[in-house]
Amino acid sequence: MKILQINKTDAGGGAAVAANRLNRALRNNGIESKLLVQDLRRNEEGVYAVGSGFGYRQKAFARFAWERLTFLPYERNASVRFAFSPANTGIDISQHPLVQEADIIHLHWVNQGFLSIETLGKLLACGKPVVWTQHDMWSFTGGCHYAGTCLEFLEFCSYCPFLKKPGKKDLSARQFAQKRRIYNEAPLTIVTCSKWLRTLSQESKLLRRKDFYNIPNPIDTSFYTPRNQQEARERLKLPQDKKLLLFGAANVDDPRKGMRYFIEALNILAENFPVVKEDAELVVFGKMNAETVKLFPFKTHSFKFVSNPDTLVDLYSAADSYILPSLQDNLPNTVMESLACGTPIIGFSIGGVPEMVTHQESGYLAEVKNALSLATGIYETLFVNKLDQYRLKARQKAVECYSEEVVAEKYLKVYKSLLK
């Protein structure tokens, strides 16, 4: 059985992390799996690039730039620039040797100039079973990665709120129609990482007739494991006598990450609970505007973008809790990593997060867009409830549900059923 995973890149972004981890988990459990990417950033066994050389990289960047430039006349404003993918340019990999030799094609995230809808259609037409793990909503919408409150995808996308001139036959409607044509007879099986995303995709017009499985992303629980907190803080040069709140994202300033509500919650704590202001500090990693840091009413330790997994494990282990104020998310890798390291989660009850965090057992689930509720969760978790018990439950959840062995076995059952 030969499985070919396909993702835009092998590193950078949640889908890349998930695809790489799955490829590694399958290989570690005796399954012949390879990962094919457009942008190869690490030299890891079992991971291959579509092409190589300066000319190849220039063409890849040109496709990415062209897709972005052609969307500029349509975008509502700059805030949605990367929230919508028109997929109007891409590379045809249907004849690639790894595609030809594979028994099953396994898609992950293919946007930003990697696969266009046209070249995706050629891949689906190869006649091989195709599994598609959903990392966001793009596969069943007219172009957006997260639809927010919009439900047009349930029947036919149009009047798109991401577009400058929404209408009955706008860009989202045209792209939706293209997807419907290529999905129609495709041997496509859908895997969703969260029950939340499964519900949305099963109800969507584009995918409702396909077969569905709900399988989480895997994590190496032997690497992402609790470390001595004092030693981790010493390595990171963080204070030993403070409660540390950890927050991170690829782009901290993305409105979907809920920074507005996090800052509001921190201000509520600073103004009403002197003990929190005195005893707690923030630790933040990820891309973040310098002006944003100035809005935090607590002392802040910034680590910017962290690419070293060893440093990430230290960060989770050093923290007393991980904050997730996201307004819409699937099955966040950061939550999974934090749980595996025994660090409780405090966040809004959105997307797949309630499937990962048990309220007041391994974390605190606040009311969505309610800064007071989020502030309450931070205060109770750090100063009222028993953190040691939360840590044990968090670690237990990760080992039982997200370990490589557990997830690899679930995917193996799917692959075998398709080859029958």
N, C-alpha and C positions, 0 to 999 in steps of 0.2 A: 504494500500500500504506500503510494507516494503522494504526499500532501504538499501543495505549494501555497504558502501564505503570500499575500500581496499587499503592500502598504507603501505610501509615498516615500517614507524614510524609515530608517531603523533606530533613530533617536531624535528626541525633541517633540514634545506634545504627548498627550495622553494615549492616543491611538498607537503611536509608534512604540511607546513603552509596553502597551498591552500586547501588540503583535509580536514584539521581540520576546516577551516573557512567555507567550503561548508557544512560540516556535521552540524555545529552549525547554519548556516543560514537556512538550511532545517528544523531543529528541531524548531527553533524560529518562523518558518512560518507554523507550524502545520503538517509537514511531518515526518513520522516515519522513521528516518534515524539513522544508527549506523556506527561507523568506526572501522574496524578490522585491527590491526597492528601486526607486528612481535615484534617490540621494543616499549614498552609502557614507556614513559618518564614522562608523567603527569597524574594525576588522575582527569580526566574530565568526566562529565556525557555524556554517549552515546559513549564512546571510550573503546574498549576492546582489550586485547592481545590474540594472538593465544594460548599461553601457559604461564606458570609461573614457578618460582622456579629456583634454581641455575643450575640444570641439563639442563633445557630448554634454559637458557641464554648461557650456554656453547656450546650447539649444534648450536644455532643461530650464535654465533661468529665463530664456526668451519666452518660453511657453507660459511660465508663471507670470512674467511681466505683462504679456499680451492679454492673458485672462483678466488680470487686475485692471489694466488700462481700458479694456473694452467695457468693463462694468462701470467705470466712472460716470458716464453720461446717464446711467440708470439709477445710481445709488441715491437714497433719500438724503444722506449726509455722510460725513466721514466715519461716524460711529458704527455704521453697518458695513464698512468696506470689506471686512473679512468675515462677516456673519452670513454672507450670501455667496455661493459659488455658481457661476453660470456654466462652468464645464464646457466651454466652447472650443477648447484646444487641448490636445493630449497626444500621447504616443500610442501606437498600435503594438501591443505586446502579444497578440494572439498567436504569432508564429515563433515566439521566443522558444528556444530549446527546452527550458525548464517548464514552460507551459505545455509544450507538446508531450513531454514525458510524464507529466503529472496525472494521477488518477482522479484527484479532486482539486479544484481551484478554491482557495479560501481567501475571500476579499476582506479588507479592513477599511482604511481611509485612503481614498484615491484622488483627492481634489488638488486644486491649485496647480494646474498644468500637467498633472501626471496622466490621468485618463479623462478624456472628454466623454460626453454621453455617446458619441459615435463610436469611439474606440472601446468603450465599455460594452457597447452592443456587440462588437466583433468578438470580444472575449466571451460574452455570454452565449454566442452562437457557435462556440467550438464543439459543442455536443457533450462536454464533460460536466459532471455534477458540480454546482457552484454553491459554496457556503458563504454567506455574507454576515460577518459580525458587525452589528450596528454600534457605532461609537457616538453617534448623534442622530439627528432626524433627516439629514440630507437625502438619503436614498428614497424617502417617500414624500418629499415636499417638492415644490417648484424651484427650490434653490437655497432656501435658508437652512442653517445647521440646527437652529433651535427656533421654534415657531412662536414661543411666548404664549400669548393668549389667542393667537390666530388658529382657527380650525378649518381653514379652507381645504387643507390637504385631505380631509375626510371624504370629499367628493371630487373637487377639481380646483387646483390652485388658480387664483386670479385676484385682482385688487390687492396686490401684495403690499403690506405695510413697510417693507424694506425699500420699496422703489419710489423714485421721485414722482413718477406719473403712473400710479396704479390704475388698472383697468381690466376689462373683461378679457382682452387678448394681450396682456402685458408679458414681460419676459418670463415671469413665473408660470404663466399659463402655457407658453410655448415650450418651456423646458419640461413641464409636467406631461404634456402630450408626447414629447420625445421619449421620456422614460416609460410611459405606458406602452409605446410601440416595442421597445426593446425588452421589456419585462414579460410581455404577453405570453410567449411560449417558452421562455427561458427556464431551464432546470435549476431553479433558484430556491435554496433553503435558507431561512433567516434565523440567525442566532442573536438574541438580545441579552445584554449583560444585566439588565434590570427588568423587573416586572413592570415598572412604570413605562419604560420604552417599548416593551412588548405590547402592552395595552394600546399605546398610540399607533404602533406600526400595524398591528392586527386590524385596527379599525380603519386604517388608511385605504383609500381607493386603489393605490398602486400595489399594495402588498397583501391585501386581505385574503387572497386566494392561495397564498404560498404556505408552506409548512414552517412551523415555528418551534424553536427550542429556547429555553432560558438557561444560559450558562454564564457564570461570572468570569471575569478575567482572573488569571492566576497570579500568585506572588510566591517568591522563594522565601518561605517562612524560616529557613535555616540561616538566611542572610539578614532579612528584615526581622530582627528579634530584639527584645529588650536588652539594653546595655546599662551598666552602672551609671546612674544619673550624675553623680558627682564627677566621675571621670570624664563623661561626655561634655559636661559644662567646662571642665578644666581645659580640655582640648580646644573647645570653641571660644574660650575666654569669656564665658558668660558667668554672671553672678551666682554664687552658691546659696545665698540667703533670700532669694526672691521666688515668687510664683511666676513661672514663665508661660505666656500665651504664644503659641506658634501659629503663624498664618502664612500661606504661600500659594502661588499660582504662576503659570507661565507668563501671564500678563495680569498683574494685580489690579491694574486700573480698568480692566474690562468691566463694563457696567453689569454684566451677567454675574460677576463674582461678588456683587453685593457690598462693595466697600463703603458705600454711603450708610448702610444700616450698621455695619461694624463700627464705624467712627461714631455714629450716634449712640450706639450701645456703650462704647467706651466713655463717652462724655457723661452719660447717665451714671455710670459707676464712679467716675471721678468726682462728680458733683454731690453724690448722695452716700457714697461709701468710702470714707477716708482710709479705712484699712486696706481697700483694694488699691487705691492710688499710692499708698505707702509701700505695700508689699508686692505688687505685681508689675511686671515689665513685659514688653512685646519683643518677639523675635520674628522677623519677616524675611522671606526669601522669594525671589522672582523679580521680573521686570516691574519697576515701579517708579513713577514720577517723583522727583525730589520734593515737589510741592505737596504731594500726598502725605509724606512722612511728617511734615510740619503740622498736619491736622490731627495727629495722634496726641491725646492728652497724657500719654504715658511715655516713659523713657523707652526708646526703640533701638533694637540691635538689628541692623540690616545686613543680609548676606547676599543680596542681589540674586543673580541666576546661579543655582547650584547644579552642576552637572555630575559631580562625583557622588555615586550612591553611598559610599562610606560616610561622607559628610552628612547626607540625608538621614542615615540611621542615627548618627550622633545628634542631629537636630531633634528628631522625634523623641529620642531617649532623654534628651536634656529638658524637654518641655513637660509641663504638667498637664497641658491639654492642647488639642489642635482645634482651631476655630475655622468653621466652614460657613460663611454667610452667603454662599451662592444662592441665586434665585432660580436657577434651572441647571440641572446636571444629571448625568446618566449614572455611572458607577465610578466615582472619582478615584483615581489611583492614589491620591494623597490620603484619602480616608482609609483605603486598604493598607497602605504603608504604615500609617499611624496606628491602626489597630494591631497590625503584626508586631509593632514595636511596643505594644502595651500602653499606648497613649490615648486617653479618652477623647471623644469628639464632642464639640459643642457647635451646633449649626441649625439651620432652618430645616424643617421637615419637607424636603423637596425631592423630586425625581426618585433615584434609587437609594437615597441616603437612609430612609426608614427601614430598608431591607438590610442595611449594614450595621446600623446603630440601634441598640435597644435602649429606649428612653429610661434614664436614671438607673441603668445597669452598666452600660459601657460608654455612656455619654448622655447628652441632653439635647432633645429635639425641640427647638423653639418654634413658635408660630411664625409663618412665612411673612416677611416684610414687617415684623414687629420687633423694633429695636429694644423695647423694654423687656420683651420675652427673652431676647438673646442676652441682654444684660443679666437678667435673673439666672439664666443658665450658667453664665460665667461665674457669678457670685456663688451659687449653690454648689457647683462642681468643685470649685477651688477652696471654698471656706466652710461648707456645711457638710457635704457628703464625704464618704470614705473613698479617697482616691485610690488606695491600694486595691480595694475590691473592684473598682472600675477598671483598673489596669489588668487584672486577671481576666475579667470578662471580655475585654477588648482583644487580648491575645488569643483567648479561647475561640472567639468568633472567627478570627483570621485563619487559624490552624484548621478548624473543622470545615470551613466553607470555601476558602480561597487558596489552599496549598496546591502546589503543582500537581501532586498525585491525584487529588480529588478532581481538579478541572480537566486534566489530561484524560482521565477515565471517562468523563462525560462526553468529551469531544470524540473519543474513540468509538463510542456507541453510535454517535451521529454518523461518522464516516462509514462505519460498517453497514449501517442501515441503508445508506445511499448506494454503496457498491453492490448490495443485493439486487 
